[in-house]
Amino acid sequence: MAITSHSGQGLPAARLLEIHDMLALALDATENTKGYPQPIREARSYMRTALRHTVKLMGDGA
Protein backbone atom coordinates (compact mmCIF):
# COMPACT_ATOMS: atom_id res chain seq x y z
CA MET A 1 0.00 0.00 0.00
CA ALA A 2 1.41 3.39 -1.02
CA ILE A 3 1.82 6.25 1.40
CA THR A 4 -0.61 8.96 0.34
CA SER A 5 -0.42 12.70 0.68
CA HIS A 6 -1.70 14.59 3.71
CA SER A 7 -4.73 15.66 1.69
CA GLY A 8 -5.99 12.08 1.56
CA GLN A 9 -6.79 12.41 -2.14
CA GLY A 10 -4.95 9.22 -2.96
CA LEU A 11 -1.91 10.62 -4.80
CA PRO A 12 1.22 8.91 -3.44
CA ALA A 13 3.43 11.25 -1.42
CA ALA A 14 6.47 10.10 -3.40
CA ARG A 15 4.79 11.27 -6.60
CA LEU A 16 4.07 14.68 -5.06
CA LEU A 17 7.72 14.97 -4.02
CA GLU A 18 8.78 14.10 -7.56
CA ILE A 19 6.43 16.73 -9.02
CA HIS A 20 7.72 19.28 -6.51
CA ASP A 21 11.33 18.56 -7.47
CA MET A 22 10.61 18.78 -11.19
CA LEU A 23 8.86 22.14 -10.81
CA ALA A 24 11.68 23.51 -8.65
CA LEU A 25 14.28 22.33 -11.18
CA ALA A 26 12.33 23.88 -14.06
CA LEU A 27 12.22 27.22 -12.23
CA ASP A 28 15.95 27.01 -11.49
CA ALA A 29 16.77 26.10 -15.10
CA THR A 30 14.86 29.08 -16.49
CA GLU A 31 16.22 31.63 -14.01
CA ASN A 32 17.65 34.68 -15.74
CA THR A 33 19.01 37.87 -14.14
CA LYS A 34 18.38 39.90 -17.33
CA GLY A 35 14.59 39.56 -17.30
CA TYR A 36 12.17 37.44 -19.23
CA PRO A 37 10.04 37.73 -22.36
CA GLN A 38 6.29 37.59 -21.75
CA PRO A 39 5.80 33.88 -22.62
CA ILE A 40 8.56 32.83 -20.20
CA ARG A 41 7.14 35.07 -17.43
CA GLU A 42 3.75 33.42 -17.89
CA ALA A 43 5.23 29.91 -17.90
CA ARG A 44 7.24 30.62 -14.74
CA SER A 45 4.13 32.04 -13.09
CA TYR A 46 2.24 28.81 -13.83
CA MET A 47 5.16 26.76 -12.50
CA ARG A 48 5.28 28.79 -9.25
CA THR A 49 1.53 28.36 -8.81
CA ALA A 50 1.79 24.61 -9.44
CA LEU A 51 4.68 24.42 -6.98
CA ARG A 52 2.63 26.19 -4.28
CA HIS A 53 -0.32 23.85 -4.89
CA THR A 54 1.97 20.83 -4.69
CA VAL A 55 3.42 22.00 -1.37
CA LYS A 56 -0.12 22.54 -0.09
CA LEU A 57 -1.13 19.02 -1.15
CA MET A 58 1.92 17.63 0.62
CA GLY A 59 0.76 19.36 3.80
CA ASP A 60 4.12 21.05 4.36
CA GLY A 61 3.10 24.67 4.49
CA ALA A 62 6.66 25.56 3.42
CHARMM-style PDB file with segment names, atoms N, HN, CA, C and O in Angstrom:
ATOM      1  N   MET     1       0.841  -1.177   0.000  1.00  0.00      PROA
ATOM      2  CA  MET     1       0.000   0.000   0.000  1.00  0.00      PROA
ATOM      3  C   MET     1       0.885   1.240   0.000  1.00  0.00      PROA
ATOM      4  O   MET     1       1.813   1.342   0.803  1.00  0.00      PROA
ATOM      5  N   ALA     2       0.605   2.171  -0.889  1.00  0.00      PROA
ATOM      6  HN  ALA     2      -0.149   2.088  -1.541  1.00  0.00      PROA
ATOM      7  CA  ALA     2       1.414   3.385  -1.020  1.00  0.00      PROA
ATOM      8  C   ALA     2       1.053   4.395   0.056  1.00  0.00      PROA
ATOM      9  O   ALA     2      -0.094   4.486   0.492  1.00  0.00      PROA
ATOM     10  N   ILE     3       2.053   5.147   0.470  1.00  0.00      PROA
ATOM     11  HN  ILE     3       2.985   5.074   0.116  1.00  0.00      PROA
ATOM     12  CA  ILE     3       1.816   6.251   1.405  1.00  0.00      PROA
ATOM     13  C   ILE     3       1.193   7.379   0.602  1.00  0.00      PROA
ATOM     14  O   ILE     3       1.727   7.770  -0.436  1.00  0.00      PROA
ATOM     15  N   THR     4       0.072   7.903   1.070  1.00  0.00      PROA
ATOM     16  HN  THR     4      -0.362   7.585   1.913  1.00  0.00      PROA
ATOM     17  CA  THR     4      -0.606   8.958   0.337  1.00  0.00      PROA
ATOM     18  C   THR     4      -0.318  10.307   0.963  1.00  0.00      PROA
ATOM     19  O   THR     4       0.191  10.403   2.080  1.00  0.00      PROA
ATOM     20  N   SER     5      -0.656  11.343   0.219  1.00  0.00      PROA
ATOM     21  HN  SER     5      -1.070  11.265  -0.688  1.00  0.00      PROA
ATOM     22  CA  SER     5      -0.417  12.704   0.682  1.00  0.00      PROA
ATOM     23  C   SER     5      -1.299  13.030   1.880  1.00  0.00      PROA
ATOM     24  O   SER     5      -2.262  12.324   2.175  1.00  0.00      PROA
ATOM     25  N   HSD     6      -0.951  14.106   2.556  1.00  0.00      PROA
ATOM     26  HN  HSD     6      -0.168  14.680   2.316  1.00  0.00      PROA
ATOM     27  CA  HSD     6      -1.699  14.589   3.714  1.00  0.00      PROA
ATOM     28  C   HSD     6      -3.150  14.890   3.357  1.00  0.00      PROA
ATOM     29  O   HSD     6      -4.039  14.770   4.200  1.00  0.00      PROA
ATOM     30  N   SER     7      -3.387  15.279   2.112  1.00  0.00      PROA
ATOM     31  HN  SER     7      -2.665  15.376   1.427  1.00  0.00      PROA
ATOM     32  CA  SER     7      -4.732  15.659   1.687  1.00  0.00      PROA
ATOM     33  C   SER     7      -5.683  14.473   1.637  1.00  0.00      PROA
ATOM     34  O   SER     7      -6.900  14.656   1.631  1.00  0.00      PROA
ATOM     35  N   GLY     8      -5.142  13.259   1.601  1.00  0.00      PROA
ATOM     36  HN  GLY     8      -4.154  13.111   1.606  1.00  0.00      PROA
ATOM     37  CA  GLY     8      -5.989  12.081   1.557  1.00  0.00      PROA
ATOM     38  C   GLY     8      -6.656  11.867   0.216  1.00  0.00      PROA
ATOM     39  O   GLY     8      -7.610  11.095   0.120  1.00  0.00      PROA
ATOM     40  N   GLN     9      -6.176  12.537  -0.826  1.00  0.00      PROA
ATOM     41  HN  GLN     9      -5.401  13.164  -0.748  1.00  0.00      PROA
ATOM     42  CA  GLN     9      -6.789  12.411  -2.137  1.00  0.00      PROA
ATOM     43  C   GLN     9      -6.261  11.230  -2.921  1.00  0.00      PROA
ATOM     44  O   GLN     9      -6.655  11.029  -4.070  1.00  0.00      PROA
ATOM     45  N   GLY    10      -5.387  10.452  -2.333  1.00  0.00      PROA
ATOM     46  HN  GLY    10      -5.067  10.615  -1.400  1.00  0.00      PROA
ATOM     47  CA  GLY    10      -4.946   9.221  -2.955  1.00  0.00      PROA
ATOM     48  C   GLY    10      -3.703   9.323  -3.817  1.00  0.00      PROA
ATOM     49  O   GLY    10      -3.244   8.296  -4.315  1.00  0.00      PROA
ATOM     50  N   LEU    11      -3.131  10.499  -4.023  1.00  0.00      PROA
ATOM     51  HN  LEU    11      -3.505  11.334  -3.618  1.00  0.00      PROA
ATOM     52  CA  LEU    11      -1.906  10.619  -4.795  1.00  0.00      PROA
ATOM     53  C   LEU    11      -0.732  10.264  -3.894  1.00  0.00      PROA
ATOM     54  O   LEU    11      -0.586  10.853  -2.823  1.00  0.00      PROA
ATOM     55  N   PRO    12       0.104   9.319  -4.297  1.00  0.00      PROA
ATOM     56  CA  PRO    12       1.223   8.914  -3.442  1.00  0.00      PROA
ATOM     57  C   PRO    12       2.132  10.097  -3.115  1.00  0.00      PROA
ATOM     58  O   PRO    12       2.428  10.926  -3.975  1.00  0.00      PROA
ATOM     59  N   ALA    13       2.567  10.158  -1.865  1.00  0.00      PROA
ATOM     60  HN  ALA    13       2.327   9.485  -1.166  1.00  0.00      PROA
ATOM     61  CA  ALA    13       3.432  11.249  -1.415  1.00  0.00      PROA
ATOM     62  C   ALA    13       4.717  11.292  -2.225  1.00  0.00      PROA
ATOM     63  O   ALA    13       5.232  12.374  -2.508  1.00  0.00      PROA
ATOM     64  N   ALA    14       5.242  10.133  -2.603  1.00  0.00      PROA
ATOM     65  HN  ALA    14       4.823   9.254  -2.374  1.00  0.00      PROA
ATOM     66  CA  ALA    14       6.467  10.095  -3.401  1.00  0.00      PROA
ATOM     67  C   ALA    14       6.265  10.784  -4.748  1.00  0.00      PROA
ATOM     68  O   ALA    14       7.168  11.449  -5.255  1.00  0.00      PROA
ATOM     69  N   ARG    15       5.085  10.622  -5.318  1.00  0.00      PROA
ATOM     70  HN  ARG    15       4.351  10.082  -4.907  1.00  0.00      PROA
ATOM     71  CA  ARG    15       4.788  11.274  -6.603  1.00  0.00      PROA
ATOM     72  C   ARG    15       4.718  12.785  -6.425  1.00  0.00      PROA
ATOM     73  O   ARG    15       5.206  13.529  -7.276  1.00  0.00      PROA
ATOM     74  N   LEU    16       4.118  13.247  -5.332  1.00  0.00      PROA
ATOM     75  HN  LEU    16       3.722  12.642  -4.641  1.00  0.00      PROA
ATOM     76  CA  LEU    16       4.073  14.677  -5.062  1.00  0.00      PROA
ATOM     77  C   LEU    16       5.476  15.247  -4.875  1.00  0.00      PROA
ATOM     78  O   LEU    16       5.767  16.345  -5.349  1.00  0.00      PROA
ATOM     79  N   LEU    17       6.334  14.519  -4.197  1.00  0.00      PROA
ATOM     80  HN  LEU    17       6.097  13.627  -3.811  1.00  0.00      PROA
ATOM     81  CA  LEU    17       7.718  14.973  -4.017  1.00  0.00      PROA
ATOM     82  C   LEU    17       8.434  15.063  -5.365  1.00  0.00      PROA
ATOM     83  O   LEU    17       9.206  15.991  -5.608  1.00  0.00      PROA
ATOM     84  N   GLU    18       8.172  14.096  -6.230  1.00  0.00      PROA
ATOM     85  HN  GLU    18       7.545  13.342  -6.033  1.00  0.00      PROA
ATOM     86  CA  GLU    18       8.776  14.098  -7.562  1.00  0.00      PROA
ATOM     87  C   GLU    18       8.293  15.297  -8.372  1.00  0.00      PROA
ATOM     88  O   GLU    18       9.090  15.958  -9.038  1.00  0.00      PROA
ATOM     89  N   ILE    19       6.998  15.579  -8.320  1.00  0.00      PROA
ATOM     90  HN  ILE    19       6.350  15.041  -7.780  1.00  0.00      PROA
ATOM     91  CA  ILE    19       6.435  16.734  -9.024  1.00  0.00      PROA
ATOM     92  C   ILE    19       7.035  18.021  -8.471  1.00  0.00      PROA
ATOM     93  O   ILE    19       7.409  18.914  -9.232  1.00  0.00      PROA
ATOM     94  N   HSD    20       7.126  18.114  -7.156  1.00  0.00      PROA
ATOM     95  HN  HSD    20       6.822  17.389  -6.539  1.00  0.00      PROA
ATOM     96  CA  HSD    20       7.719  19.283  -6.507  1.00  0.00      PROA
ATOM     97  C   HSD    20       9.142  19.508  -7.011  1.00  0.00      PROA
ATOM     98  O   HSD    20       9.507  20.624  -7.379  1.00  0.00      PROA
ATOM     99  N   ASP    21       9.934  18.451  -7.025  1.00  0.00      PROA
ATOM    100  HN  ASP    21       9.637  17.544  -6.726  1.00  0.00      PROA
ATOM    101  CA  ASP    21      11.326  18.564  -7.468  1.00  0.00      PROA
ATOM    102  C   ASP    21      11.431  18.983  -8.933  1.00  0.00      PROA
ATOM    103  O   ASP    21      12.277  19.804  -9.288  1.00  0.00      PROA
ATOM    104  N   MET    22      10.577  18.422  -9.776  1.00  0.00      PROA
ATOM    105  HN  MET    22       9.890  17.755  -9.488  1.00  0.00      PROA
ATOM    106  CA  MET    22      10.607  18.779 -11.193  1.00  0.00      PROA
ATOM    107  C   MET    22      10.248  20.243 -11.405  1.00  0.00      PROA
ATOM    108  O   MET    22      10.880  20.922 -12.215  1.00  0.00      PROA
ATOM    109  N   LEU    23       9.241  20.740 -10.689  1.00  0.00      PROA
ATOM    110  HN  LEU    23       8.728  20.188 -10.031  1.00  0.00      PROA
ATOM    111  CA  LEU    23       8.863  22.141 -10.809  1.00  0.00      PROA
ATOM    112  C   LEU    23       9.972  23.067 -10.309  1.00  0.00      PROA
ATOM    113  O   LEU    23      10.261  24.091 -10.928  1.00  0.00      PROA
ATOM    114  N   ALA    24      10.587  22.702  -9.192  1.00  0.00      PROA
ATOM    115  HN  ALA    24      10.352  21.870  -8.689  1.00  0.00      PROA
ATOM    116  CA  ALA    24      11.680  23.513  -8.647  1.00  0.00      PROA
ATOM    117  C   ALA    24      12.864  23.537  -9.617  1.00  0.00      PROA
ATOM    118  O   ALA    24      13.477  24.585  -9.819  1.00  0.00      PROA
ATOM    119  N   LEU    25      13.186  22.395 -10.213  1.00  0.00      PROA
ATOM    120  HN  LEU    25      12.688  21.543 -10.048  1.00  0.00      PROA
ATOM    121  CA  LEU    25      14.280  22.334 -11.183  1.00  0.00      PROA
ATOM    122  C   LEU    25      13.965  23.152 -12.432  1.00  0.00      PROA
ATOM    123  O   LEU    25      14.842  23.826 -12.973  1.00  0.00      PROA
ATOM    124  N   ALA    26      12.723  23.093 -12.885  1.00  0.00      PROA
ATOM    125  HN  ALA    26      12.011  22.545 -12.445  1.00  0.00      PROA
ATOM    126  CA  ALA    26      12.331  23.878 -14.061  1.00  0.00      PROA
ATOM    127  C   ALA    26      12.460  25.372 -13.781  1.00  0.00      PROA
ATOM    128  O   ALA    26      12.908  26.128 -14.643  1.00  0.00      PROA
ATOM    129  N   LEU    27      12.070  25.802 -12.586  1.00  0.00      PROA
ATOM    130  HN  LEU    27      11.706  25.189 -11.886  1.00  0.00      PROA
ATOM    131  CA  LEU    27      12.222  27.218 -12.233  1.00  0.00      PROA
ATOM    132  C   LEU    27      13.694  27.597 -12.161  1.00  0.00      PROA
ATOM    133  O   LEU    27      14.084  28.662 -12.641  1.00  0.00      PROA
ATOM    134  N   ASP    28      14.510  26.743 -11.569  1.00  0.00      PROA
ATOM    135  HN  ASP    28      14.193  25.878 -11.180  1.00  0.00      PROA
ATOM    136  CA  ASP    28      15.952  27.013 -11.492  1.00  0.00      PROA
ATOM    137  C   ASP    28      16.581  27.085 -12.884  1.00  0.00      PROA
ATOM    138  O   ASP    28      17.411  27.953 -13.151  1.00  0.00      PROA
ATOM    139  N   ALA    29      16.184  26.176 -13.759  1.00  0.00      PROA
ATOM    140  HN  ALA    29      15.509  25.471 -13.542  1.00  0.00      PROA
ATOM    141  CA  ALA    29      16.769  26.102 -15.098  1.00  0.00      PROA
ATOM    142  C   ALA    29      16.410  27.306 -15.953  1.00  0.00      PROA
ATOM    143  O   ALA    29      17.156  27.656 -16.867  1.00  0.00      PROA
ATOM    144  N   THR    30      15.289  27.942 -15.673  1.00  0.00      PROA
ATOM    145  HN  THR    30      14.683  27.658 -14.930  1.00  0.00      PROA
ATOM    146  CA  THR    30      14.860  29.081 -16.488  1.00  0.00      PROA
ATOM    147  C   THR    30      15.174  30.415 -15.831  1.00  0.00      PROA
ATOM    148  O   THR    30      14.777  31.465 -16.337  1.00  0.00      PROA
ATOM    149  N   GLU    31      15.889  30.382 -14.702  1.00  0.00      PROA
ATOM    150  HN  GLU    31      16.211  29.529 -14.292  1.00  0.00      PROA
ATOM    151  CA  GLU    31      16.221  31.628 -14.007  1.00  0.00      PROA
ATOM    152  C   GLU    31      17.158  32.475 -14.866  1.00  0.00      PROA
ATOM    153  O   GLU    31      18.103  31.964 -15.469  1.00  0.00      PROA
ATOM    154  N   ASN    32      16.880  33.770 -14.911  1.00  0.00      PROA
ATOM    155  HN  ASN    32      16.113  34.184 -14.421  1.00  0.00      PROA
ATOM    156  CA  ASN    32      17.653  34.679 -15.738  1.00  0.00      PROA
ATOM    157  C   ASN    32      17.690  36.043 -15.055  1.00  0.00      PROA
ATOM    158  O   ASN    32      16.642  36.605 -14.737  1.00  0.00      PROA
ATOM    159  N   THR    33      18.876  36.571 -14.830  1.00  0.00      PROA
ATOM    160  HN  THR    33      19.727  36.114 -15.088  1.00  0.00      PROA
ATOM    161  CA  THR    33      19.007  37.866 -14.144  1.00  0.00      PROA
ATOM    162  C   THR    33      18.697  39.047 -15.061  1.00  0.00      PROA
ATOM    163  O   THR    33      18.540  40.170 -14.582  1.00  0.00      PROA
ATOM    164  N   LYS    34      18.608  38.811 -16.368  1.00  0.00      PROA
ATOM    165  HN  LYS    34      18.736  37.899 -16.757  1.00  0.00      PROA
ATOM    166  CA  LYS    34      18.384  39.895 -17.333  1.00  0.00      PROA
ATOM    167  C   LYS    34      16.915  40.130 -17.654  1.00  0.00      PROA
ATOM    168  O   LYS    34      16.599  40.976 -18.490  1.00  0.00      PROA
ATOM    169  N   GLY    35      16.020  39.406 -17.015  1.00  0.00      PROA
ATOM    170  HN  GLY    35      16.276  38.718 -16.336  1.00  0.00      PROA
ATOM    171  CA  GLY    35      14.593  39.559 -17.303  1.00  0.00      PROA
ATOM    172  C   GLY    35      14.095  38.472 -18.236  1.00  0.00      PROA
ATOM    173  O   GLY    35      14.861  37.641 -18.725  1.00  0.00      PROA
ATOM    174  N   TYR    36      12.801  38.500 -18.469  1.00  0.00      PROA
ATOM    175  HN  TYR    36      12.179  39.175 -18.072  1.00  0.00      PROA
ATOM    176  CA  TYR    36      12.165  37.436 -19.230  1.00  0.00      PROA
ATOM    177  C   TYR    36      11.207  38.015 -20.269  1.00  0.00      PROA
ATOM    178  O   TYR    36      10.564  39.036 -20.024  1.00  0.00      PROA
ATOM    179  N   PRO    37      11.112  37.364 -21.427  1.00  0.00      PROA
ATOM    180  CA  PRO    37      10.044  37.726 -22.364  1.00  0.00      PROA
ATOM    181  C   PRO    37       8.697  37.272 -21.793  1.00  0.00      PROA
ATOM    182  O   PRO    37       8.648  36.397 -20.927  1.00  0.00      PROA
ATOM    183  N   GLN    38       7.635  37.853 -22.267  1.00  0.00      PROA
ATOM    184  HN  GLN    38       7.674  38.563 -22.970  1.00  0.00      PROA
ATOM    185  CA  GLN    38       6.291  37.586 -21.746  1.00  0.00      PROA
ATOM    186  C   GLN    38       5.940  36.100 -21.675  1.00  0.00      PROA
ATOM    187  O   GLN    38       5.443  35.661 -20.637  1.00  0.00      PROA
ATOM    188  N   PRO    39       6.170  35.305 -22.718  1.00  0.00      PROA
ATOM    189  CA  PRO    39       5.801  33.877 -22.616  1.00  0.00      PROA
ATOM    190  C   PRO    39       6.534  33.141 -21.495  1.00  0.00      PROA
ATOM    191  O   PRO    39       5.958  32.270 -20.843  1.00  0.00      PROA
ATOM    192  N   ILE    40       7.794  33.486 -21.273  1.00  0.00      PROA
ATOM    193  HN  ILE    40       8.262  34.193 -21.804  1.00  0.00      PROA
ATOM    194  CA  ILE    40       8.560  32.833 -20.203  1.00  0.00      PROA
ATOM    195  C   ILE    40       8.047  33.292 -18.840  1.00  0.00      PROA
ATOM    196  O   ILE    40       7.953  32.485 -17.915  1.00  0.00      PROA
ATOM    197  N   ARG    41       7.714  34.576 -18.704  1.00  0.00      PROA
ATOM    198  HN  ARG    41       7.790  35.231 -19.455  1.00  0.00      PROA
ATOM    199  CA  ARG    41       7.140  35.073 -17.434  1.00  0.00      PROA
ATOM    200  C   ARG    41       5.861  34.322 -17.105  1.00  0.00      PROA
ATOM    201  O   ARG    41       5.645  33.916 -15.963  1.00  0.00      PROA
ATOM    202  N   GLU    42       5.015  34.139 -18.109  1.00  0.00      PROA
ATOM    203  HN  GLU    42       5.190  34.469 -19.037  1.00  0.00      PROA
ATOM    204  CA  GLU    42       3.753  33.422 -17.887  1.00  0.00      PROA
ATOM    205  C   GLU    42       4.010  31.960 -17.509  1.00  0.00      PROA
ATOM    206  O   GLU    42       3.375  31.434 -16.596  1.00  0.00      PROA
ATOM    207  N   ALA    43       4.927  31.317 -18.200  1.00  0.00      PROA
ATOM    208  HN  ALA    43       5.443  31.745 -18.942  1.00  0.00      PROA
ATOM    209  CA  ALA    43       5.230  29.910 -17.901  1.00  0.00      PROA
ATOM    210  C   ALA    43       5.780  29.777 -16.487  1.00  0.00      PROA
ATOM    211  O   ALA    43       5.391  28.864 -15.758  1.00  0.00      PROA
ATOM    212  N   ARG    44       6.681  30.673 -16.089  1.00  0.00      PROA
ATOM    213  HN  ARG    44       6.997  31.415 -16.681  1.00  0.00      PROA
ATOM    214  CA  ARG    44       7.242  30.622 -14.736  1.00  0.00      PROA
ATOM    215  C   ARG    44       6.167  30.891 -13.691  1.00  0.00      PROA
ATOM    216  O   ARG    44       6.190  30.305 -12.609  1.00  0.00      PROA
ATOM    217  N   SER    45       5.229  31.771 -14.010  1.00  0.00      PROA
ATOM    218  HN  SER    45       5.210  32.247 -14.890  1.00  0.00      PROA
ATOM    219  CA  SER    45       4.126  32.035 -13.088  1.00  0.00      PROA
ATOM    220  C   SER    45       3.289  30.776 -12.868  1.00  0.00      PROA
ATOM    221  O   SER    45       2.920  30.458 -11.738  1.00  0.00      PROA
ATOM    222  N   TYR    46       2.994  30.067 -13.949  1.00  0.00      PROA
ATOM    223  HN  TYR    46       3.294  30.325 -14.867  1.00  0.00      PROA
ATOM    224  CA  TYR    46       2.241  28.814 -13.828  1.00  0.00      PROA
ATOM    225  C   TYR    46       3.027  27.775 -13.030  1.00  0.00      PROA
ATOM    226  O   TYR    46       2.452  27.036 -12.231  1.00  0.00      PROA
ATOM    227  N   MET    47       4.334  27.720 -13.246  1.00  0.00      PROA
ATOM    228  HN  MET    47       4.802  28.320 -13.895  1.00  0.00      PROA
ATOM    229  CA  MET    47       5.162  26.763 -12.499  1.00  0.00      PROA
ATOM    230  C   MET    47       5.178  27.101 -11.012  1.00  0.00      PROA
ATOM    231  O   MET    47       5.089  26.204 -10.174  1.00  0.00      PROA
ATOM    232  N   ARG    48       5.290  28.396 -10.673  1.00  0.00      PROA
ATOM    233  HN  ARG    48       5.362  29.125 -11.353  1.00  0.00      PROA
ATOM    234  CA  ARG    48       5.284  28.787  -9.254  1.00  0.00      PROA
ATOM    235  C   ARG    48       3.945  28.450  -8.610  1.00  0.00      PROA
ATOM    236  O   ARG    48       3.898  27.984  -7.472  1.00  0.00      PROA
ATOM    237  N   THR    49       2.859  28.686  -9.338  1.00  0.00      PROA
ATOM    238  HN  THR    49       2.897  29.065 -10.262  1.00  0.00      PROA
ATOM    239  CA  THR    49       1.527  28.357  -8.814  1.00  0.00      PROA
ATOM    240  C   THR    49       1.402  26.848  -8.598  1.00  0.00      PROA
ATOM    241  O   THR    49       0.911  26.403  -7.561  1.00  0.00      PROA
ATOM    242  N   ALA    50       1.841  26.074  -9.571  1.00  0.00      PROA
ATOM    243  HN  ALA    50       2.240  26.436 -10.414  1.00  0.00      PROA
ATOM    244  CA  ALA    50       1.788  24.610  -9.437  1.00  0.00      PROA
ATOM    245  C   ALA    50       2.651  24.140  -8.272  1.00  0.00      PROA
ATOM    246  O   ALA    50       2.280  23.213  -7.552  1.00  0.00      PROA
ATOM    247  N   LEU    51       3.800  24.779  -8.091  1.00  0.00      PROA
ATOM    248  HN  LEU    51       4.101  25.532  -8.676  1.00  0.00      PROA
ATOM    249  CA  LEU    51       4.679  24.415  -6.984  1.00  0.00      PROA
ATOM    250  C   LEU    51       3.998  24.710  -5.646  1.00  0.00      PROA
ATOM    251  O   LEU    51       4.063  23.889  -4.731  1.00  0.00      PROA
ATOM    252  N   ARG    52       3.353  25.861  -5.520  1.00  0.00      PROA
ATOM    253  HN  ARG    52       3.301  26.528  -6.263  1.00  0.00      PROA
ATOM    254  CA  ARG    52       2.631  26.189  -4.279  1.00  0.00      PROA
ATOM    255  C   ARG    52       1.509  25.191  -4.014  1.00  0.00      PROA
ATOM    256  O   ARG    52       1.319  24.759  -2.877  1.00  0.00      PROA
ATOM    257  N   HSD    53       0.768  24.823  -5.052  1.00  0.00      PROA
ATOM    258  HN  HSD    53       0.923  25.174  -5.976  1.00  0.00      PROA
ATOM    259  CA  HSD    53      -0.320  23.850  -4.886  1.00  0.00      PROA
ATOM    260  C   HSD    53       0.230  22.480  -4.476  1.00  0.00      PROA
ATOM    261  O   HSD    53      -0.370  21.783  -3.657  1.00  0.00      PROA
ATOM    262  N   THR    54       1.358  22.107  -5.043  1.00  0.00      PROA
ATOM    263  HN  THR    54       1.846  22.673  -5.708  1.00  0.00      PROA
ATOM    264  CA  THR    54       1.972  20.829  -4.694  1.00  0.00      PROA
ATOM    265  C   THR    54       2.388  20.810  -3.233  1.00  0.00      PROA
ATOM    266  O   THR    54       2.155  19.831  -2.524  1.00  0.00      PROA
ATOM    267  N   VAL    55       3.008  21.906  -2.783  1.00  0.00      PROA
ATOM    268  HN  VAL    55       3.197  22.701  -3.358  1.00  0.00      PROA
ATOM    269  CA  VAL    55       3.424  21.998  -1.372  1.00  0.00      PROA
ATOM    270  C   VAL    55       2.190  21.918  -0.471  1.00  0.00      PROA
ATOM    271  O   VAL    55       2.218  21.267   0.573  1.00  0.00      PROA
ATOM    272  N   LYS    56       1.111  22.583  -0.883  1.00  0.00      PROA
ATOM    273  HN  LYS    56       1.088  23.112  -1.731  1.00  0.00      PROA
ATOM    274  CA  LYS    56      -0.121  22.540  -0.087  1.00  0.00      PROA
ATOM    275  C   LYS    56      -0.678  21.112  -0.019  1.00  0.00      PROA
ATOM    276  O   LYS    56      -1.125  20.665   1.038  1.00  0.00      PROA
ATOM    277  N   LEU    57      -0.649  20.410  -1.138  1.00  0.00      PROA
ATOM    278  HN  LEU    57      -0.287  20.773  -1.996  1.00  0.00      PROA
ATOM    279  CA  LEU    57      -1.128  19.022  -1.151  1.00  0.00      PROA
ATOM    280  C   LEU    57      -0.270  18.123  -0.274  1.00  0.00      PROA
ATOM    281  O   LEU    57      -0.768  17.175   0.334  1.00  0.00      PROA
ATOM    282  N   MET    58       1.027  18.428  -0.211  1.00  0.00      PROA
ATOM    283  HN  MET    58       1.431  19.198  -0.704  1.00  0.00      PROA
ATOM    284  CA  MET    58       1.920  17.628   0.621  1.00  0.00      PROA
ATOM    285  C   MET    58       1.713  17.926   2.094  1.00  0.00      PROA
ATOM    286  O   MET    58       2.162  17.161   2.947  1.00  0.00      PROA
ATOM    287  N   GLY    59       1.034  19.036   2.412  1.00  0.00      PROA
ATOM    288  HN  GLY    59       0.669  19.658   1.719  1.00  0.00      PROA
ATOM    289  CA  GLY    59       0.756  19.361   3.797  1.00  0.00      PROA
ATOM    290  C   GLY    59       1.929  19.970   4.529  1.00  0.00      PROA
ATOM    291  O   GLY    59       1.953  19.991   5.760  1.00  0.00      PROA
ATOM    292  N   ASP    60       2.915  20.471   3.776  1.00  0.00      PROA
ATOM    293  HN  ASP    60       2.895  20.453   2.776  1.00  0.00      PROA
ATOM    294  CA  ASP    60       4.117  21.046   4.361  1.00  0.00      PROA
ATOM    295  C   ASP    60       3.893  22.445   4.909  1.00  0.00      PROA
ATOM    296  O   ASP    60       4.298  22.759   6.029  1.00  0.00      PROA
ATOM    297  N   GLY    61       3.251  23.273   4.117  1.00  0.00      PROA
ATOM    298  HN  GLY    61       2.922  23.018   3.208  1.00  0.00      PROA
ATOM    299  CA  GLY    61       3.102  24.666   4.486  1.00  0.00      PROA
ATOM    300  C   GLY    61       4.364  25.473   4.233  1.00  0.00      PROA
ATOM    301  O   GLY    61       4.396  26.669   4.521  1.00  0.00      PROA
ATOM    302  N   ALA    62       5.409  24.839   3.697  1.00  0.00      PROA
ATOM    303  HN  ALA    62       5.383  23.867   3.463  1.00  0.00      PROA
ATOM    304  CA  ALA    62       6.664  25.555   3.422  1.00  0.00      PROA
ATOM    305  C   ALA    62       6.825  25.834   1.952  1.00  0.00      PROA
ATOM    306  OT1 ALA    62       7.822  26.428   1.542  1.00  0.00      PROA
TER     307      ALA     62
END
